[in-house]
């Protein structure tokens, strides 16, 4: 995200989702290229926020 100069995760996340669609449309296995990893992060008010990350497996 930082290397491609995206300032917000939401904008970069859209790019990843578009790449996943393109991959699927080309008959590639999405799971083989985009492994989604979910983490949780504690918030200051005691809540928990879900964080989505992707690991590329090429």
Backbone atoms as SQL, in Angstrom:
CREATE TABLE atoms (id INTEGER PRIMARY KEY, chain TEXT, resi INTEGER, resn TEXT, atom TEXT, x REAL, y REAL, z REAL);
INSERT INTO atoms VALUES
  (1, 'A', 1, 'UNK', 'N', 0.827, -1.187, 0.000),
  (2, 'A', 1, 'UNK', 'CA', 0.000, 0.000, 0.000),
  (3, 'A', 1, 'UNK', 'C', 0.873, 1.252, 0.000),
  (4, 'A', 2, 'UNK', 'N', 1.826, 1.300, 0.877),
  (5, 'A', 2, 'UNK', 'CA', 2.691, 2.475, 0.980),
  (6, 'A', 2, 'UNK', 'C', 3.573, 2.602, -0.259),
  (7, 'A', 3, 'UNK', 'N', 4.096, 1.477, -0.734),
  (8, 'A', 3, 'UNK', 'CA', 4.974, 1.503, -1.915),
  (9, 'A', 3, 'UNK', 'C', 4.253, 2.041, -3.147),
  (10, 'A', 4, 'UNK', 'N', 2.941, 1.809, -3.221),
  (11, 'A', 4, 'UNK', 'CA', 2.155, 2.290, -4.363),
  (12, 'A', 4, 'UNK', 'C', 1.499, 3.643, -4.092),
  (13, 'A', 5, 'UNK', 'N', 1.852, 4.254, -2.949),
  (14, 'A', 5, 'UNK', 'CA', 1.421, 5.602, -2.564),
  (15, 'A', 5, 'UNK', 'C', -0.087, 5.745, -2.354),
  (16, 'A', 6, 'UNK', 'N', -0.713, 4.709, -1.792),
  (17, 'A', 6, 'UNK', 'CA', -2.111, 4.821, -1.382),
  (18, 'A', 6, 'UNK', 'C', -2.125, 5.332, 0.048),
  (19, 'A', 7, 'UNK', 'N', -2.877, 6.389, 0.293),
  (20, 'A', 7, 'UNK', 'CA', -2.900, 6.972, 1.633),
  (21, 'A', 7, 'UNK', 'C', -3.949, 6.314, 2.533),
  (22, 'A', 8, 'UNK', 'N', -4.956, 5.682, 1.934),
  (23, 'A', 8, 'UNK', 'CA', -6.011, 5.040, 2.716),
  (24, 'A', 8, 'UNK', 'C', -6.113, 3.559, 2.356),
  (25, 'A', 9, 'UNK', 'N', -6.275, 2.736, 3.375),
  (26, 'A', 9, 'UNK', 'CA', -6.439, 1.304, 3.158),
  (27, 'A', 9, 'UNK', 'C', -7.674, 1.016, 2.309),
  (28, 'A', 10, 'UNK', 'N', -8.741, 1.776, 2.502),
  (29, 'A', 10, 'UNK', 'CA', -9.983, 1.542, 1.766),
  (30, 'A', 10, 'UNK', 'C', -9.756, 1.620, 0.257),
  (31, 'A', 11, 'UNK', 'N', -8.942, 2.579, -0.180),
  (32, 'A', 11, 'UNK', 'CA', -8.661, 2.726, -1.608),
  (33, 'A', 11, 'UNK', 'C', -7.819, 1.560, -2.124),
  (34, 'A', 12, 'UNK', 'N', -6.851, 1.135, -1.353),
  (35, 'A', 12, 'UNK', 'CA', -6.002, 0.020, -1.748),
  (36, 'A', 12, 'UNK', 'C', -6.786, -1.288, -1.738),
  (37, 'A', 13, 'UNK', 'N', -7.686, -1.419, -0.779),
  (38, 'A', 13, 'UNK', 'CA', -8.522, -2.616, -0.676),
  (39, 'A', 13, 'UNK', 'C', -9.373, -2.787, -1.938),
  (40, 'A', 14, 'UNK', 'N', -9.869, -1.699, -2.496),
  (41, 'A', 14, 'UNK', 'CA', -10.642, -1.754, -3.747),
  (42, 'A', 14, 'UNK', 'C', -9.785, -2.286, -4.888),
  (43, 'A', 15, 'UNK', 'N', -8.526, -1.881, -4.945),
  (44, 'A', 15, 'UNK', 'CA', -7.608, -2.346, -5.982),
  (45, 'A', 15, 'UNK', 'C', -7.392, -3.846, -5.849),
  (46, 'A', 16, 'UNK', 'N', -7.217, -4.308, -4.624),
  (47, 'A', 16, 'UNK', 'CA', -7.032, -5.747, -4.395),
  (48, 'A', 16, 'UNK', 'C', -8.274, -6.512, -4.825),
  (49, 'A', 17, 'UNK', 'N', -9.444, -6.026, -4.463),
  (50, 'A', 17, 'UNK', 'CA', -10.692, -6.698, -4.851),
  (51, 'A', 17, 'UNK', 'C', -10.838, -6.741, -6.375),
  (52, 'A', 18, 'UNK', 'N', -10.481, -5.664, -7.067),
  (53, 'A', 18, 'UNK', 'CA', -10.532, -5.650, -8.533),
  (54, 'A', 18, 'UNK', 'C', -9.549, -6.655, -9.123),
  (55, 'A', 19, 'UNK', 'N', -8.375, -6.757, -8.529),
  (56, 'A', 19, 'UNK', 'CA', -7.385, -7.730, -8.995),
  (57, 'A', 19, 'UNK', 'C', -7.896, -9.155, -8.780),
  (58, 'A', 20, 'UNK', 'N', -8.619, -9.378, -7.707),
  (59, 'A', 20, 'UNK', 'CA', -9.197, -10.701, -7.438),
  (60, 'A', 20, 'UNK', 'C', -10.244, -11.058, -8.498),
  (61, 'A', 21, 'UNK', 'N', -11.054, -10.097, -8.887),
  (62, 'A', 21, 'UNK', 'CA', -12.056, -10.324, -9.930),
  (63, 'A', 21, 'UNK', 'C', -11.369, -10.630, -11.262),
  (64, 'A', 22, 'UNK', 'N', -10.341, -9.849, -11.591),
  (65, 'A', 22, 'UNK', 'CA', -9.600, -10.079, -12.839),
  (66, 'A', 22, 'UNK', 'C', -8.958, -11.462, -12.840),
  (67, 'A', 23, 'UNK', 'N', -8.430, -11.858, -11.721),
  (68, 'A', 23, 'UNK', 'CA', -7.810, -13.177, -11.572),
  (69, 'A', 23, 'UNK', 'C', -8.851, -14.274, -11.797),
  (70, 'A', 24, 'UNK', 'N', -10.004, -14.123, -11.173),
  (71, 'A', 24, 'UNK', 'CA', -11.083, -15.105, -11.321),
  (72, 'A', 24, 'UNK', 'C', -11.586, -15.157, -12.767),
  (73, 'A', 25, 'UNK', 'N', -11.717, -14.006, -13.406),
  (74, 'A', 25, 'UNK', 'CA', -12.173, -13.949, -14.797),
  (75, 'A', 25, 'UNK', 'C', -11.181, -14.590, -15.763),
  (76, 'A', 26, 'UNK', 'N', -9.924, -14.684, -15.343),
  (77, 'A', 26, 'UNK', 'CA', -8.895, -15.317, -16.165),
  (78, 'A', 26, 'UNK', 'C', -8.716, -16.793, -15.807),
  (79, 'A', 27, 'UNK', 'N', -9.650, -17.316, -15.022),
  (80, 'A', 27, 'UNK', 'CA', -9.652, -18.723, -14.595),
  (81, 'A', 27, 'UNK', 'C', -8.457, -19.105, -13.729),
  (82, 'A', 28, 'UNK', 'N', -7.966, -18.171, -12.937),
  (83, 'A', 28, 'UNK', 'CA', -6.928, -18.468, -11.964),
  (84, 'A', 28, 'UNK', 'C', -7.583, -18.709, -10.611),
  (85, 'A', 29, 'UNK', 'N', -6.922, -19.486, -9.782),
  (86, 'A', 29, 'UNK', 'CA', -7.418, -19.770, -8.447),
  (87, 'A', 29, 'UNK', 'C', -7.105, -18.579, -7.536),
  (88, 'A', 30, 'UNK', 'N', -8.123, -17.860, -7.127),
  (89, 'A', 30, 'UNK', 'CA', -7.945, -16.669, -6.294),
  (90, 'A', 30, 'UNK', 'C', -7.228, -17.013, -5.003),
  (91, 'A', 31, 'UNK', 'N', -7.601, -18.110, -4.374),
  (92, 'A', 31, 'UNK', 'CA', -7.001, -18.494, -3.098),
  (93, 'A', 31, 'UNK', 'C', -5.494, -18.711, -3.249),
  (94, 'A', 32, 'UNK', 'N', -5.071, -19.191, -4.396),
  (95, 'A', 32, 'UNK', 'CA', -3.660, -19.412, -4.625),
  (96, 'A', 32, 'UNK', 'C', -2.857, -18.130, -4.750),
  (97, 'A', 33, 'UNK', 'N', -3.511, -17.036, -5.102),
  (98, 'A', 33, 'UNK', 'CA', -2.819, -15.765, -5.299),
  (99, 'A', 33, 'UNK', 'C', -3.124, -14.729, -4.224),
  (100, 'A', 34, 'UNK', 'N', -4.290, -14.813, -3.622),
  (101, 'A', 34, 'UNK', 'CA', -4.705, -13.831, -2.619),
  (102, 'A', 34, 'UNK', 'C', -5.226, -14.548, -1.380),
  (103, 'A', 35, 'UNK', 'N', -4.364, -14.810, -0.448),
  (104, 'A', 35, 'UNK', 'CA', -4.781, -15.430, 0.811),
  (105, 'A', 35, 'UNK', 'C', -5.178, -14.326, 1.779),
  (106, 'A', 36, 'UNK', 'N', -6.449, -14.334, 2.192),
  (107, 'A', 36, 'UNK', 'CA', -6.928, -13.306, 3.112),
  (108, 'A', 36, 'UNK', 'C', -6.609, -13.711, 4.541),
  (109, 'A', 37, 'UNK', 'N', -6.023, -12.796, 5.277),
  (110, 'A', 37, 'UNK', 'CA', -5.683, -13.014, 6.677),
  (111, 'A', 37, 'UNK', 'C', -6.453, -11.977, 7.481),
  (112, 'A', 38, 'UNK', 'N', -7.194, -12.458, 8.454),
  (113, 'A', 38, 'UNK', 'CA', -7.971, -11.534, 9.288),
  (114, 'A', 38, 'UNK', 'C', -7.333, -11.447, 10.662),
  (115, 'A', 39, 'UNK', 'N', -7.184, -10.230, 11.131),
  (116, 'A', 39, 'UNK', 'CA', -6.635, -9.977, 12.456),
  (117, 'A', 39, 'UNK', 'C', -7.613, -9.093, 13.210),
  (118, 'A', 40, 'UNK', 'N', -7.449, -9.027, 14.499),
  (119, 'A', 40, 'UNK', 'CA', -8.239, -8.096, 15.296),
  (120, 'A', 40, 'UNK', 'C', -7.285, -7.131, 15.991),
  (121, 'A', 41, 'UNK', 'N', -7.742, -5.920, 16.150),
  (122, 'A', 41, 'UNK', 'CA', -6.957, -4.885, 16.798),
  (123, 'A', 41, 'UNK', 'C', -7.810, -4.254, 17.892),
  (124, 'A', 42, 'UNK', 'N', -7.245, -4.132, 19.073),
  (125, 'A', 42, 'UNK', 'CA', -7.975, -3.517, 20.180),
  (126, 'A', 42, 'UNK', 'C', -8.089, -2.014, 19.958),
  (127, 'A', 43, 'UNK', 'N', -9.253, -1.490, 20.237),
  (128, 'A', 43, 'UNK', 'CA', -9.512, -0.062, 20.105),
  (129, 'A', 43, 'UNK', 'C', -9.397, 0.599, 21.480),
  (130, 'A', 44, 'UNK', 'N', -9.129, 1.909, 21.516),
  (131, 'A', 44, 'UNK', 'CA', -8.947, 2.604, 22.799),
  (132, 'A', 44, 'UNK', 'C', -10.160, 2.533, 23.726),
  (133, 'A', 45, 'UNK', 'N', -11.366, 2.452, 23.146),
  (134, 'A', 45, 'UNK', 'CA', -12.585, 2.435, 23.970),
  (135, 'A', 45, 'UNK', 'C', -12.946, 1.031, 24.446),
  (136, 'A', 46, 'UNK', 'N', -12.057, 0.053, 24.209),
  (137, 'A', 46, 'UNK', 'CA', -12.308, -1.311, 24.658),
  (138, 'A', 46, 'UNK', 'C', -12.899, -2.210, 23.589),
  (139, 'A', 47, 'UNK', 'N', -13.250, -1.657, 22.454),
  (140, 'A', 47, 'UNK', 'CA', -13.802, -2.448, 21.355),
  (141, 'A', 47, 'UNK', 'C', -12.709, -3.159, 20.571),
  (142, 'A', 48, 'UNK', 'N', -13.145, -3.902, 19.571),
  (143, 'A', 48, 'UNK', 'CA', -12.217, -4.633, 18.720),
  (144, 'A', 48, 'UNK', 'C', -12.536, -4.323, 17.266),
  (145, 'A', 49, 'UNK', 'N', -11.506, -4.098, 16.464),
  (146, 'A', 49, 'UNK', 'CA', -11.676, -3.798, 15.043),
  (147, 'A', 49, 'UNK', 'C', -11.070, -4.946, 14.232),
  (148, 'A', 50, 'UNK', 'N', -11.802, -5.412, 13.207),
  (149, 'A', 50, 'UNK', 'CA', -11.290, -6.449, 12.333),
  (150, 'A', 50, 'UNK', 'C', -10.406, -5.813, 11.259),
  (151, 'A', 51, 'UNK', 'N', -9.254, -6.396, 11.035),
  (152, 'A', 51, 'UNK', 'CA', -8.312, -5.900, 10.034),
  (153, 'A', 51, 'UNK', 'C', -8.101, -6.995, 9.005),
  (154, 'A', 52, 'UNK', 'N', -8.231, -6.635, 7.732),
  (155, 'A', 52, 'UNK', 'CA', -8.039, -7.588, 6.652),
  (156, 'A', 52, 'UNK', 'C', -6.691, -7.331, 5.998),
  (157, 'A', 53, 'UNK', 'N', -5.927, -8.403, 5.815),
  (158, 'A', 53, 'UNK', 'CA', -4.654, -8.313, 5.129),
  (159, 'A', 53, 'UNK', 'C', -4.610, -9.424, 4.094),
  (160, 'A', 54, 'UNK', 'N', -3.739, -9.285, 3.128),
  (161, 'A', 54, 'UNK', 'CA', -3.613, -10.289, 2.060),
  (162, 'A', 54, 'UNK', 'C', -2.159, -10.691, 1.902),
  (163, 'A', 55, 'UNK', 'N', -1.963, -11.978, 1.695),
  (164, 'A', 55, 'UNK', 'CA', -0.637, -12.508, 1.440),
  (165, 'A', 55, 'UNK', 'C', -0.627, -13.018, 0.017),
  (166, 'A', 56, 'UNK', 'N', 0.276, -12.532, -0.806),
  (167, 'A', 56, 'UNK', 'CA', 0.397, -13.003, -2.168),
  (168, 'A', 56, 'UNK', 'C', 1.195, -14.290, -2.235),
  (169, 'A', 57, 'UNK', 'N', 0.676, -15.271, -2.932),
  (170, 'A', 57, 'UNK', 'CA', 1.349, -16.569, -3.083),
  (171, 'A', 57, 'UNK', 'C', 1.609, -16.814, -4.554),
  (172, 'A', 58, 'UNK', 'N', 2.688, -16.312, -5.075),
  (173, 'A', 58, 'UNK', 'CA', 2.947, -16.492, -6.507),
  (174, 'A', 58, 'UNK', 'C', 3.966, -17.514, -6.741);
